[in-house]
Amino acid sequence: MFIFLAMDLIFDTKINQMKYPLTKAELKLKAKLENKKKVKERKVNRTIKKTLTYRYQRTMPEHDYMKYWRVIRFWAMTKYGVRHVDLDMLFFLYSEPYFNKTQFEEFNEIFSWDKGRFSRLIDLGWIHVWRKESSRGVNLYELTRKARLMVADVYNKLNGEEIDSDIFGKDPTYSQKVYRNYIKKLSDERKQELRRAQLSRGTSPRR
């Protein structure tokens, strides 16, 4: 920028030093200097534009799984009737093949205190006994098929699978209406992204 100002000053000085009326040679020189000035201005403007574009261009993140987590969590809580803290616990247990109550309580310590959480998850059919207590050891538990299908369903939604917005019924609460509208908007955005991806690969979008 400072270089351009210096060059601009040089051109203006040379032009201002000319005595009027100008001769044909001086007119040609003046036109040449003004043309050089315009060329310099265009180059500087392009440089500034490139610099600003580079400076404010943001690299898109590779993963953004959790961008719509709040919306998907509300959807899961409504569809499956599960509390959000219990959902967090089931996410933790999802990759655990088997666990005993002591191991459950170790992770349970980071949640808000709830003495009946373990029993409630059993009563609601989210976890069950895999092996009863015997001479070989204490009871071992695992997630039920119902729990594993639910967690897998939530992961699918986080990975872009379309979300059903009809689960809120015909007379939803105000909060459910807000989330339903946003889910519809999210579904439309994902359909458009899918169409763009299919077009870029040269395949026809499904109808």
N, C-alpha and C positions, 0 to 999 in steps of 0.2 A: 504493500500500500504506500509506504514512504517512497519507494523507488518511483512509483507512478506519479506521485506529487512532484518529485524532483524533475522528472522528465516533462511533466505538464508545465512546470515553471520555465524550463529551458525553451520549450516551444513557444510559450506566450512571450517570453523575453525577446526571442528572435523576431517574432512577428511585430511586436510593439516598437522595435528599433528601426523598422522600415520607415522611410520617409515617403509621404504621400504628395502628389499622386505617384503610384507605382508604375514602374516600367513593365513591359511584357515579361521580361526575365524575372523581375521581382514578384509579379503576379503568379507566375509558374512556381516560384520558390514557395510563396505563401500557400498556394493550393497543395503543394507537396508536403509542407510542414503540417498543415491542418489534416491532411489525409493520414500522415504518420500518427498524429495525435489520436485520431479516431480508431486507428488499428490498435494502438496501445491500450485505449480505453476498453475496446472489446476483449482483448486478451486478459486485462486485469479483471473485468467483470466475470469472465468465464472462470478465472482462477479463484475468485472470491466465492462464486457459486459452487464450484467443486469442493472447496474447503468447507463451506457451510454444510453441504450435503454429506460429506465424509464425517464431519464433526457430529452431526445429529442423526446419522444413520445407525440404527440399533440392530445388533445381531439378534435374530429371533432365537429363543431358547429351544433346545432339542426336545425337552419334555415340559408339559404343563398339565399333568394329570389332575392336579388338585385345583385347577382354576374354577371349576364348577362343583367342587366338593360339597359346599353348603346346600346347593340345590339338589344334588343327587342324594345327599344324606337325608334331607327332608322327604324326598320321594320314597326312599327305602323305609324310613320310619313310618310313613303313612301306609305303604303297601304291605309291609310285614309286621306292623304293630310292635316294633322293637324300640327300646330307649336308645338314645345316642351313645350313652356310656356303655351299654351292653353291646352295641354295635362295635364300638372300639375294642372291647374285650374279644369279641368273636373274630375280628380281624387279626388280633394277635394270635389266637388259638388256631387259626385257619391252617397255618403251616406246621403246627405241632401234631405229630402223628398220635401220640398219647400223652397224657399228663395226669399227675395226681393232685389232690386238693392243695397240698403244700406249694406246689409249683403255681397253681392257680392263684393262691393268696399272695405269692411273691409279686406277681404282676398287678394284682388287685390293689396293692398298697399305693400305687400312684393315682388311683381314682378317688373320688369323693367317698367317704366312708359309707358302706352299705353292707350291713351284716348279712342280709338275706340274698345277696346277689348270686352266690353259687347255687343255693337251693332254688331260686327263682328261674335261673337258666335251665335247670333240670326239669322243673315243673312245666316250663313253657316249651319244652322239647328242643332246646338249642344244643344241649350236651346230654350225654348219657353214659352209663357205665359200660366200658369195653371189657374189663376183666374185674370180677369181684375179688374182694380181699380174701387171701388164702395164705397158706404157709409160704408161698412164693413172694408175697408182698401185699401192699395196701391196694385199695381200689384204684384202677386206672380208668380214665375217662377219655372221650373223644367227642368231636363235634358230630352231631347227627347229620343225616343226609339233607334234611331240611335246612340246617344252618349252612352247610357247605354250598348248597345251591343258591342260597340267598347271598352269601359273600361273593360267589362267582358272578352272580347277576350284577351286583354293585360294581365289581371290577370291569365287567363288560360295558357298563354305562360310562365309567370313567374313561374307557378306551374308545368311546365314540359311538357305541350302539344307541339306537334311537330309544328315547324314553317315553313311556306311555303316560299321557297327561290325563287320561280318563279315570284314573283311580280315585279321584277326589269326589266322585259322585255328582248327583244333580243339585245338591244344596251345600256347596262347600263353604267353609268359613272364609273370612276376609284374607287370612294368611294363605289358605289353600288356593284362593283365587289368584293371589299375587304370584305364588310359585307355579301354578298351572300356566299362567300367561308367559312366565319366563321360560318354562320348559318347552312351550310351543315355539317361542322365539329361538331357543337353542336348537331345537329339532330342525327348524327351517335353515338355520345357519349351517348345520352339519350336512344337510342334504345338498346345499349349494357347494360346500367344500368337496363333497363326494363327486358331484357333477364336474367341477373344475378338474379334479384329479383324474377322472375318467377321460375327460376331453384331452388333457395333456398327455395321457398314455395312448390316445388314439382309439379308445373304446367308447361305445355308445352307452349313455346312462340308462339304467334299467327304469322301466315304467311300471 
